[in-house]
Structures are given as C-alpha cells and as structure tokens.
Amino acid sequence: MTKELTSRQFILLSIFIMLSTKVLTIHPFVFEYAGKDAIWSITLGFLLDMIILIGVVILLQKFKDISFYGLLKKFFGTIIAKILLVFLFVFIALKALFLYQETHSFFLQILFTEISPLIYIIPAVFITGYFAIKGINTIARSMEIFSIFILIGIVICMLTAINGLNPDYILPFFENGISPMFEGFKAQIFYRGNALILLCFMGKIDFKKNFNFKFFFFNTLMALIVIIIALFFYMLYGPSALYVEFTLADLPQHDPFVTDLGRLNWLSIVVCTLALFLTSSAFLYCLANIGRWVFGFKRALIPTGIALVFITILAIINDYSLVIMQEKILREWMYACGIIMAIYVILCVIFLCVRRKKWTKP
C-alpha cells in the first residue's frame, strides 16, 4: 500500500484534528456547567482524549499495511463494515458541521456586523473542497507550511493576556465539591474523541524511527498549550467567561493597549482561520474517503461534493446558528457522538487484543 503521509505530516495532522474543536468555543461552554472548576473539566477531557489517542496510534502501527475499511471487512464482513463506517461518517460529519458553523460565527462576530451565509458558504466550499479533492498529502503539506506561524500566533495571543491574570477567579479549587467538574466533563463529550478520525488514515502512514516519542511529545505539548489557554482565559475573564464567545480570539482584546493597537487581534483572526479551514479540509477528506469505501466511488470528486451538500443542508436546517448547535450538543449530538465514540473505542480494544496476522490490501 502506498504511503501518503510522512511521520511528521501525520503528527501535524493529528495535532490539528485533536485540537480542532478546542480553541474557540469550548471554554466558555464548559464554564457554564463547571464554573471555577472548568479548568479541571477541560483537563479531564484531554486525559480521555489522550487515552483514546494512544490506543488509536498503537492500532495504526499494528495494522499499518491495510486500510481501516479492509480491516473491518476482514473481521466483520462487507455489510457490517459499511454500517460501522456510516457511524463514523455521522461522527465526523457532525464535527465538520460544527467547524463550518463555528468559522461562520467567528467571521460574523469578529470581522463583520452582518454577513450573508452565501458569502461564507461559497469560498468555504471551494477552499475545503479543493483541498479534499487534492488529497490528504496536499492538506498535510499545507499544515507543514503554516503550522509554525499558527504556533507563533497562539503563543503571542497567550502572552498578551499575562498582565491581566487573576488567580482568585479560579481559586479555591473544588469549592462546591467535585460534581461541577464532572458536569463540565459530561457537557463536552461532543468535543472529545477526535482521535478516532485518525483511523481513516490507517495504511497511509510511513512510520519512521523514534515516531512514538515525537508523536506523543508534540501532541502532549499542544494539549498542555490548550490547557494553559483555558487557564489564562478563566483567570482573565473570571465570572464573565460565560459571556465571551471565542477563547483564543478574545485573549488579546482584554488588554486595552493591545486592542488599540489592533494588529494582534488580526493575528488571532488569521491563526484561527488557517487552523479551522485546514482541519475542515481534513474532515471533508475523511468523509469523502468513507463515501468511496461504502459506495465504491473511484474518484474523490463525487463523494466530496456529496459530503459538502450534506453538511450545507444540515447547516441550513440549523439556520447557521452556533447557539442552536450548542443546544444540540447537549442533547442529540452529545448522545450520538458518545454512543459512536463508545462503539469505536470497543472496536479499537478488540483489534488491539487480537493476534496480529499478515495483512494485505483488500
């Protein structure tokens, strides 16, 4: 099987996918349920993510010469394999829909007082669709080019918040017991489990020496950075965190000098936009790939177009409202993603426990 991703590209891809739903809206959302202990809810959520990530990466290395569809088909047969892939399609589609809507709301809140959905849809569909059709190698190479700029932008946005930090906003810990922490953890179930999306890249990765160390070092580093962003955000805004919509983009705006300067605010906009569009493209690629497995499409154009139409219809049904979507995150979306995540975690455990054989491409 042809390897489309180098070890470095896969590491970057995993970081983008793992952090895709966790840099803008998750922190105010969790604060609503956990209050001062929201930082511990976020940390607990990342612990769950890292456990799943470890299992998925071990699985990808164990079956590195077969596609995920091929693995499912050999274990369960064609029909059950396709049914399981439909579940994964729903899981990824909901997260992709959330990213598209989050990006639209971000533009609406930060850049424009009013923007027609069509003005956002047309370029978003063109950009993400183009990258998805070009393939995961193109997406990963773009991530290689822009990742250093995104990282620098994130660090600068964090540094602008240091002068305004107030530890009293998060202390004392567990003032109301540990139940708020678990309430906040439960509320963010939809945001978790992104590592399962990496199963779509099974058989496409060229694992090199020292891959494990580099992979978990950089993923742990980025997880710590996001936890620090959460810590800064809660220490910066305190009780008013509930009313702040976008975490990273709003960190520089707390300082009057930075707000007057303006340029750093644009830095946060560029950072968020690049990360959101590149990750959305990766999600769309995965959806198209699942479409090819399930329906036997030979080219990426048709399943990519179908996935884009599907996501756009769902967005229209939700009236392009992030508020409506966040309400659904606590209801049907949370349960749907939670059930699918549980199914795939069980599948991963089964595959990890079975005896390794000599697998070939189906």
N, C-alpha and C positions, 0 to 999 in steps of 0.2 A: 504494500500500500504506500502510495506517495505521501511523504510528509510535507505538509503545507506550512507548518509553524516551527520556527526555531524555539529553543528553550527560552530565550529572552523574550521573544514575541508572546509566547504563551504566558509567561509571568506577568507581562504588562496587560495582556488581555484579561487574565484572571483578576488583577487589581481593579481594572475598570469595571468589570462585571460585578465584583464583590461590593464595590463602593457606589455603584450607580444610583441606588435609591436612598443613599445615606448622607448626602452632603447638603441638601437644601431644606427639605420639609420635615424630616423625621424628628428632629429635636424639639421643635415647638409642639408637635403632635404628641410625643411621649410625655412631655411636661404636663400636659392636660390631665394625665392619669397618674403620674408618679410624683409630681411636684418637685420638692427639693431632692428627692431620691432618683430623679430621672437619669442622672449620670450612671447610677448603678444598673438601671434597667437597660440602658444602652450597652454597658459593659457586658451584662449577662447575655444580651442578644448577640454580641460579637463572639462571645465564648461558644454559643451554639453554632454560629457561622463557621468558626474555625474547626470545630469538631467535624462538621459535615465536609468542609474543605479538605481536611486531612484524609478522610475516607475516600472522597472522590478522586483525589490525586493518586493515592495508592492504587485505586482501581484502574485509573488511566494507564498507569505504568504496568500493571499486571496484565492487562489486555491491550497492549499497545499496537498490535498488528491486526486489529479488527475494528469495524465501526460499531457504534453503540446499537444501531439497528441490527447489525449482524449478530451481535452478542445476544440481544433479546430474542431474535428469531431462532437461534440455535437452542436457547433454553426453553422457550415457551411456544414456538411455532409462529407462523406468519400472522395469523389473525390476532392473537393476544398481544404480540409485539406491536402491531399497529394500534391497537386500543390503548396500550400503555403510552405510545408516542403521542396519541391525541391528548392524553392527560398532560404530558409535558408541554405540548403545544399551547394548551389553555394556560398553564402556569407561566410560560414565557410571554404569551400574548398579553396577559393582564399586567405584567411588569412593564412590557413595552408600551402599552397604552398609558400607563401611569407616567412613564418618562416623557412621552409625547405631550401629555396634558400638563405635566409639571413644567416642561420647557415653554409651552404656550403661556401658562400663567406667569412664569418668570418674565417673559418678554412684556406681558401686559402690565405687570406690577412695576418692573424696574425701568423699562425703556419707553413704554407708551402709556398714555392715559386711556386709549382705546385702539383696538386692532381687530380687524375682521379675521375670523378664523381662516378664510381662504388665503389671506396674505401670509399666514403662517403655514397652512397646510401645503401649499404648492411648493415652496422651497424646501420644506422639511421632507416631503415625499420624494422630491427629486434628489436631494443630497443623500438621504439614508438609503433610498432605493438604488442609487448609483453605486454606493459603496457595497451594498449587499450583493448586487449582481456581479461586481468585480471580484468578490470573494474575500474570504477571511484573511488571506495573506495581505491584501491591499489595506484592509482595516487595521491589521496588526502593525504594518509598516507605518501607517499614519499615526498610530499610537506611539510608536518609537520616536517619531519626529517631534510630536507635540507634548509628550509626557514630561520632559524636563521643564518646559515652560509652564505647564499646568501645576507641577510641583512647586516651582518658584512662586507662582501666583498664590497658591494655597498658603505657603509659609508667610508671604508678605501680608496677606489678609489676616493671618493669625497674629502677626507681630503688631499690627495696628491696634489690636484690642487689649494689649498688655496693660496699658496705663489705666484702663477703666475696670480692671478685675476687682471684684469684691467677694472674698471667701464667705462672708456672712450670708450671702444669698443661697449657699448650698449646705451650710452648717446649722445645727448639728445633723450628722447622718442618722437616718432611721429614727427620726424624732417621733414618728407615728407608727413605729414597728416596720416589719419587712413587707407587709401586704402591699403598700403602694409600689414598691419595687417590682413585685410580681404582676401587679395590674398594668404597669407600664410595659413590662416584658410581653404580656399577653397581647396588648394593643398593637405591638409592632411585628406580629407574626408575619404579616404580608410582606414586610420589608426584608425578611430573612430567607435563607435557603438558596441564595443566588448561585452558590457553588454547584448546584445540581445542573445548571445550564451548561457547565463545562463538559458534561457528558456528551454533548453534541460534537465535541472535538476529539473524541476517542479515535485513535488510529491516525490522527493528523499531526501528532507532535513528535519532533525529533529530540528525544531526551538525551541530554549530554551529562558528562561527569559533573558532580557537585550540584546537580539540578535541585535536589531536595533541600539542601542548605540555602541556596539562593532563593528558591521559591518561597519557603516558609519565612525566611528572614525578611524579604521585601513585603510579603503580604502581612506579616505581623507588624512591620514598621508602619505601613499605611493604615492598619487598623488602629494602632496607637495614635497616629496623627488625627484620625477622625474622632477618636475618643477625646483627645485633647481639644479639638474643635468644639465638641459638645461641652466639655468642661469650661472652656473660655466663654462659650455662648451663655451657659447658665449663670456663670459668675459675672457676666457683663450685663445681662438684662434682668436677672432675678425674676420676680413675680411677673414682670411684663413680657417674659419669654413667650407666654401663651399667645400674645398678640403680634408676634413677629413672624412673618411668613417664610422667609428664606434665610437659613442659618448663615452659610458662608458669605452670601452677597450682602448681608446686613452687618457683619462684623466690622468692616471699615467705616460704616455710617454712624457708629456710635460716637466716634471722636469728631468733634466739630471741625478741627483743623483739617482732618482727612476729608471730611465731607465738603468743605470749602474748596479744597484742592481739586477734588473731583476725579483725578486720574486713577487713583487706586480703586475707586468704585467701578470704573470701566475695566480695570484689571480683573476684578471679581466676575464681571459680566462675561468677559472673554473666556476666562478659565471655566466657568460653569457651562457656557455654550459649547465649547470644544468637547468637554467631557461628556455632556449629555448627547450630543449628536453622534459622536464616535461609538458610544455604548449602545445607543438606539440602533445604529447600523449593525452592530454585532448581534443584537437581539433579533433584528429582522433577518439577518443571515441564518440564524438558527431556526427561525420559523420556516423560512424557505427550504432549508435542508430537510426539516421534518416533513414538509409537504412533498418533497422529492421522494423520500423514503416511503411515505404512506401511499401516495398516488402514482408513483413511478414516473414523475416528470424527468425528462432528460436534461432540460436546460433550467437555469435559475430564474429566467425572466418571468415565466408564468407563475410559479409559486410565490415569488417575491411580490408580484402585482396583486395576487390574491390576498396575501398577508397584509399588504398595505390597505387594500379596500376593506378588509375585515376590521383592522384597527381603526380606520377612519369612521366606519359605520358605528362602532362602539363609542367612539369619541362624540359623534353627533348625538347618539342616544343619551349620552351623559351631559349634553349641552356644553361640552368643552369646559365644564366646571370642576375645578380641583376640589371644591368644597363637597360637591356631590360624590366625587370619587372617594374622598377621605371618609365620608359616611359609610360608603360601601366596603371600605377596607375593614371596618369594624363589624360588618355583617357578612354578606355572602362571599365577598372576596377573601376575607380572613379565613373563613371555614374552607373555601375551595382550595386556597393555596396551602393551608395547613394540612388538609387531607392528602393532597397530591404530594406535598413535601414528605409526609409520613410514609406514603406508599413507596416513594423513591429512596428514602433512607433505608427502608426494609429491603428493597431490591439491592441496594449497594452492599448491605450487610450479607445478603445471600451470596452475591457474586464474590465478595471478599472471602467468604468461607469455603467456596467450592474449590476443588482441586484444579490447579492450572493445567491446561492442556495446550497442545499446539494448534493455535487458531489460524485460520486463513481467511482471506477476504471472501465473503459470500458471493 
